Amino acid sequence: MPTDIALLVIDVQMFGFGEDAPVYAGESLIARISDLIARAREAGVPVIYVQHCGAEGEIGEPGSPAWEIHPAIAPAEGEPVVQKRHPDAFQETTLHGLLESRGIRRLVLAGMQTEYCVDTTCRRAYSLGYDVTLVSDAHTTWDTEHLTALQIIAHHNATLGGWFAKLKAASGILFEE
């Protein structure tokens, strides 16, 4: 059983799955992350959730329905949920201390939003010395005025992969290593 690896699930909250503006390929994202979580749990690998906390009246305001972690991938009892207010899951949170206290040096990252919280957390984890694997098909975003979500995802995979993280498809993640 691996002892120095964790699955980090970033901001997979209900605000991304509303009928009016759902994230790109949201159902596929949930299916892949659900499978990753099941395989991590089976291998005894910790699953750690990151939950964005918006300001009062903003999307993701704590306690609002949009703030809740998607029920299809909800934390099991005892699994940590690190709450954050910045794109960087390490900034002003307990994440780094939590990982250090468990001896975790390798992170598998999945979640939302590709160009903000996934990107920033991936870069910061690398800067802190973690061995990072970005699950190339298990992070997502929305279309913007200039780029489609698919273009943003592809760009970030190309930018982050090789320097800040290893890229692997969800099906290629092996927690037994």
C-alpha positions in Angstrom: 0.0 0.0 0.0 1.5 3.4 -1.0 2.0 5.7 1.9 3.3 8.9 0.3 0.6 9.6 -2.3 -2.8 11.3 -2.1 -5.6 12.2 -4.5 -6.5 15.9 -4.4 -10.0 16.7 -5.6 -10.2 20.4 -6.3 -13.5 22.4 -6.2 -15.9 19.9 -7.6 -18.8 21.8 -6.2 -22.4 22.2 -7.3 -21.8 25.7 -8.7 -20.3 23.9 -11.7 -23.3 21.8 -12.5 -26.2 24.1 -12.7 -28.6 23.9 -15.6 -27.9 27.4 -16.8 -24.1 27.2 -17.1 -22.6 23.8 -16.5 -18.9 23.1 -16.8 -17.7 21.5 -20.0 -18.2 17.7 -19.9 -19.3 17.7 -16.3 -20.8 14.3 -16.4 -17.6 12.8 -17.7 -15.6 14.6 -15.1 -17.8 13.2 -12.3 -17.5 9.7 -13.7 -13.7 9.9 -14.0 -13.2 11.4 -10.5 -15.6 9.0 -9.0 -13.6 6.1 -10.5 -10.3 7.7 -9.3 -11.8 8.1 -5.7 -13.0 4.5 -5.7 -9.6 3.2 -6.8 -7.7 5.4 -4.3 -9.9 4.3 -1.4 -9.4 0.6 -2.5 -5.7 1.1 -2.5 -5.7 2.8 0.9 -4.6 6.2 -0.7 -6.0 9.3 1.1 -8.5 11.3 -0.8 -8.4 15.0 0.1 -11.0 17.5 -1.0 -10.5 21.2 -1.6 -13.6 23.3 -1.3 -13.7 26.9 -2.6 -15.4 29.4 -0.3 -16.8 32.4 -2.1 -17.6 35.7 -0.4 -21.0 36.5 0.9 -23.5 36.8 -1.9 -21.0 35.3 -4.5 -21.1 31.9 -6.1 -19.9 29.2 -3.8 -20.8 31.1 -0.6 -20.3 28.8 2.3 -23.6 27.1 3.3 -25.3 27.7 0.0 -26.4 24.7 -2.2 -23.8 25.8 -4.9 -21.0 25.5 -2.3 -21.6 21.8 -1.6 -19.3 19.2 -3.0 -21.0 17.3 -5.8 -22.9 14.4 -4.0 -21.6 11.8 -6.5 -18.1 12.3 -5.2 -18.8 13.4 -1.6 -16.2 12.8 1.0 -16.4 9.7 3.1 -16.4 10.0 6.8 -13.0 11.1 8.0 -11.8 12.3 4.6 -10.4 15.8 5.0 -12.0 18.9 3.3 -9.7 21.9 3.0 -11.5 25.1 2.6 -9.9 27.9 0.6 -10.6 31.5 -0.5 -7.9 31.8 -3.2 -7.1 29.9 -6.4 -4.1 28.4 -4.7 -5.2 25.5 -2.4 -2.2 26.0 -0.3 -2.6 29.8 0.3 -3.9 30.5 3.8 -5.1 26.9 4.3 -4.1 23.8 6.2 -3.3 21.8 3.1 0.5 21.8 3.2 0.5 21.0 7.0 -2.0 18.2 6.4 0.1 16.6 3.7 3.3 17.0 5.7 1.8 15.4 8.7 0.8 12.4 6.7 4.2 12.1 4.9 2.6 12.8 1.5 5.1 13.8 -1.2 3.1 12.7 -4.3 -0.1 14.3 -5.4 -2.6 13.3 -8.1 -4.7 16.4 -9.0 -8.2 16.5 -10.5 -11.1 19.0 -10.4 -12.1 22.5 -11.4 -11.4 25.1 -12.7 -8.6 24.3 -15.1 -7.2 27.8 -15.6 -7.5 29.0 -12.1 -7.5 26.6 -9.1 -6.2 23.5 -10.9 -3.4 25.5 -12.6 -2.4 27.5 -9.5 -2.5 24.6 -7.1 -0.5 22.4 -9.5 2.2 25.1 -9.8 2.3 25.7 -6.1 2.5 22.0 -5.3 5.5 21.8 -7.7 7.1 24.8 -6.0 6.7 23.2 -2.6 8.6 20.1 -3.8 5.7 17.7 -4.4 5.8 15.2 -7.2 2.6 16.1 -9.1 0.5 14.1 -11.5 -2.2 16.1 -13.3 -5.0 13.8 -14.5 -5.2 15.1 -18.0 -8.9 14.2 -18.6 -10.2 14.9 -15.1 -10.2 18.7 -14.9 -12.5 21.1 -16.6 -13.7 24.7 -17.0 -16.2 26.8 -18.9 -15.9 28.4 -22.4 -14.7 32.0 -22.3 -15.1 34.8 -24.7 -11.8 33.9 -26.4 -11.4 30.1 -26.0 -13.5 27.0 -25.7 -13.2 24.9 -22.5 -11.6 22.2 -24.6 -8.9 24.6 -25.8 -8.2 25.8 -22.3 -7.9 22.2 -21.0 -5.5 21.3 -23.9 -3.5 24.4 -23.3 -3.1 23.8 -19.6 -2.2 20.1 -20.1 0.5 21.3 -22.6 1.7 24.1 -20.3 1.7 22.2 -17.0 2.8 18.8 -18.3 6.4 18.0 -18.3 7.6 20.8 -16.1 5.1 21.3 -13.3 3.4 17.9 -13.5 3.4 14.5 -15.1 0.2 14.1 -17.3 -1.7 10.9 -17.1 -5.2 10.0 -18.2 -7.5 8.8 -15.5 -7.4 5.3 -16.8 -3.6 5.3 -16.4 -3.5 6.3 -12.8 -2.2 3.5 -10.6 -2.4 4.1 -6.9 -0.6 0.9 -6.1 2.8 2.2 -7.3 
